């Protein structure tokens, strides 16, 4: 990527102050800038770096007023974060692999590979798989029978899709995530052994979903486990069978969602949050890290924290009381001693 500062200003709808012909070939943080890179200032804590950065250009707020001389060209915009993200997205698009099929890939004859697709080394694609235009399937991925992959979706190395998995357009699945594995379903038979319950459903992932490395999403026992549009899931998350995740929900690392949970739209799930099975969670619910959710939540747009999870205001009051427990215990001991002394007819020194 080589753009002039004038071209970047036009691209982000900004106003340029400085040399319009400066060439920008990469992006960098303010404190790591070097000639030819573009940086941005969105937080006042980083303002001191603006006066020492070696970046050739910096995106700043339209109303920003420097306190001293700035060597870099300035591109003034309404939202530096959004403008820089637009450039970052453009930069990331250049990392896509060129179209082609690696000679070590195995593709069933029934599969039509789009001309603009990339299929990497040692990929395995079973029969009746449907591949969308512009897909990128990196080394070692395995796609089971009947999978459907939407256009412009990226599967990074070692992604495994079990049969009948369906993934929408513009999704990103990071390395080693597994979609469609069997749900954890067993029953005790007459002999007392754990007998497997066949998992006959599938997983449906809608458009613009991103799934982090090492995440596992189980297929449904029957029907569909569904991940809604624009959901973003971090690394090492487990989503069990028959779960539904509402659109635009965010789920941080190491969260665990038990079978049958219905998580609403626009929820935020912090790291290591756990849900017991078959809960219904209202839209817009937000859970702090390590919360344990063990009941239905019916009122939307509330904050929850703790284990068991409580509404944030109540949980904070409980935390205050917990911090006072040693003092309260001491006072109780003193009162009990005073009562015992009185009951024994002894003089109370207090």
N, C-alpha and C positions, 0 to 999 in steps of 0.2 A: 504494500500500500504506500503510494507516494502521492500526497496531496499538498497543494499550496495552502498557506494560511487563509488566503482569500476564498479558496474552494471550501475549506472547512467552515469558515464563517457563513458562507451561503448555505451549506448543508444543514447547519444547526440553527439557521435564522438569527445569527448574531451580528454584532457590530465589531469590526476589526479596528484595533489601535496598534499600529506597527507596520512592519514590512509585509506587504501582501504577497511577495514572491517567495517567502521562506518555504522550504520544502520539509514536510513532515512525513516520516516513514514508519513511526511507531508511537506507542503510548507508554507513559510511565508515571509513577507517583511523583509529587512535587519534590520529595527528598531524595529521589533516585533519578531525577531527570538528567538528560544529556542532550547535546546538540542533535536536532532532528526529531525530538520527541515532543508529544503533546501531553500536557498535564491539566488538572483542573483543581480549583479551590472551591470547596462547598462548605467547609467548617472553619470557623474563625480560629480554632486551635492550631490550624496548619498555616496561618497567615505568615508567620516568620519565615517559612520555607520559600515563600514567593520571592523574597528579596535576595535569596542565595541560589535558587534553582538554576540548573544549566539547561532546562527545557527551552526549546525554541519558542513555544507558545503555551499559553495557559488560558483555559476557559474560566471566567469569573462571573459573578453576579453583575447584572446590568448596572446596579447602583453602587458597586464596590468602589471605594476611594482609597488608593494606596497611601501609606504613610511615608514612603520613601521611593527612591528610584527603582524601577523594575526593568531588567534587561530583556525579558521575554516579551513577545507580542501578546497583547491581551485580546481575547474574544469575549465580548460581553453578551450575556444571554439572560433570559428570565429564570431559567433553572439550570445551573451548572451541572448538577448530577444527571439530569435527564439528557442534556446535550452531550455530555461525555459518554454516557451509556450508548447513545446513538452511534458515536464514533467507535466505541468498543465493539458494538455488534457488527459494524462494518469490518473491523479488523478481524474479528473471530470468523467471519464468513470466508476469509481467505485461507483459513486452516483446513477447509474441506478437501478431502482427497479427490483427485481427478477421476472421472468415470472410467470404469473398467472392471473386469472380473479376473481375480488372481487365478493362475493355473492350478493351484492346489485346492481351490474351493470345489465342493461337491454340491451340485444343484440338480434336483430331480427334473427329468425331461418335461414334466407337465408345467413347470414354472417359467413364466415369461419375465425376463429381466429387462427393465427399461434401459434404453440406450444411455441415459445420463446417470445410472446407478453406479455405486462403487461397492464391490463385493471383495472383501479382503482375504488374506491367506487362511486356509483351513476352516472356512465357513461351511456349515452343513445346512442345506435347505431341503426339507422334505416335500412330498408331493402336495399338489393343490394349494401351495402357498401363493398369495397374491401380494406383489410388491408394487408400491406406488412410485411415481416418478421422483427422481432426485434423492432417493434414499442412500444412506451410507451404512453399510454393515461391516464392522471392523473384525479383526482377526479372531478366529475361534468361536464365533457366535454359532448357536444352534437353534434353528427354527423348525418346530414340529409341524406335523401334517395339518393342513387347513388354516394356518395362521394368515392373518391379514395385516399388512403394514401400510399405513398411509403415506402420502407424498411428503418428501423432505424430512422424514424421521431419521434419526441417527441412533444406531445401536453400537455402543463402544465395545471393546474386546470382552469376549467370554460371556456375553449376555445369553441367557437360555430362555427360550419361549416354548412352553409346553403346547401340545396340539390345541388348535381352535382358538388360540389367543388372538385378540383383535386390538390393534393399536392404531390410533388416529393419526392425523397429519401433524407435522412439525413437532413431534415428541422427541425427547432425548432420554435414552436409557444408558446409564453409566455402567462401567465395567462390573461384571460378576453379579448383576442383579438377575433374579430368577422370577419369572412371571408364569403363573399357572400351575405351580407345584401343588401336590395334594394337600387339602386341608387336614388338620389334626383331628380326625374323627375315628373313634373306637368305641366298642361296647364290650361288656363282659359276656362271654358265652357260658354255656352250661358248665363247662369245666373250670370257669373262673379266669380263663385267658382273655387277653385283650384282642378282640376280633376287629379287623379293619372294616370301616364303613366306606364303600367305594365313593370316590369323589368324581362325579360325572359332569359337573358344570364347566364353566370357562371363565376367563377374565376379559373384560372389556375396558380398554383405556381410551378415553376420548381425546380430542385435539389439544395440542399445546401443553401436554403434561411433561414434567421432568422428574425422573426417578433416580435417586442417588446410588452410588456404588454399594454393592452387597445387600441391597434391599430385596426382600422376598414378599411376593404377593400371591396368596393361595387362590386356587380356583374354588368355585362354589361347589357345595355338595350336589345341588341341582340348580339350574338357572345360571345367573351371572353374578360374579363379583365385579363391581363397577367403580372405576376411578374417574371422577367428573372432569370436565373441561378446565384446563388451566391450573390444575392441582400441581403443587410442587412438593416433592418428597425428598428428604435428605438421605444421607447414607445410613445403612444398617438399621432400617426400619422393618418391622414385621407387620404385615396386614393379613389377617387370617381369612378363612373362607366365609363367603356370603356377606362380606362387608361392602358397604356403599359409602364412598367419599364424595361429598358435595363439591361443586365447582369452586375454584379459586381458593380452596383450603390449603394451608401451609402446615407441613408436618416436619419437625426437626428430628435430628439423629436419635436413634435408639428408642424411639417410641414403639409401643406395642399395642395393636388394636385387635381385640379378640373377636371370635366369630360372631357374625350376625349384627355387628354394630352398624348403625346408620348415623354417619357424621354429616352434619348439615353443611350448607354453603358458607364460604368466607370464614371458616373456623381457623384458629391458630393453635397448634399443638406444640408445646415446648419439648425440649430434649428429655428422654426417658419417661415420658408420660405413659401410663398404662390404663387401658380401658378393659373392664370385665365384659363378658359377652352379652350380646343382644340388647344393648342400650340404644336409645334414640337421643341424639344430641342436637339441640336447637342451632339454627343458623347464627353465625357470628360469635359463637362461644370461643373463649380464649383461655388456654390452660398453661399455667406456669410450669417450669421444668420440674420433673419428678412427681408431678401430681398423680394421684391414684383415683380414677373415676369409677365409682361403683353404683351409680344410680342415673336414671334418666334426667336430662336437663331440658326443661320445657320453655323457659324464658330466654329469648334470644339476646345476643350482644352483651353478655356478662363475662366478667373475669373470674377465674377459678384458680385455686392453688391449694396445695397440701394433700395429705393422704390420710383419710379419705378427703377428696377434693371438697372444698367449701367456697362459697362466694367470697371474693377477695376481702371485702371489708370485715366480714366475720372472722375469716382466717387470720387477718392481721391482729384483730383484738385477742384471739386465742394465743397468738405468738407472744403478745405483750404479757399475758397472764403466765405463760410458760416460763418466761424469763424471770418472773417474780416468784416462782414456786419455792426456791430455797429460802427466801425471806419469809414467805407465807408459812412454810413448814416450821421455821424457827419460832414464829409468833404463836402458832398453834401449840407447839411444845411448851412454850412459856405459859400460855393460858391454861393448858391442862395441868401443869405443875401448880399454878396458883389455885385452881379449883380443888386439886387433890389436897393441898395444904389446908384450905378452908374446911374441907370435909373432915379432916383429921383434927380440927381445932387448933392448928398451928398458926402462929403469927405470920402474916403475909408481909414480907419486907418491902413489897412494892405498894 
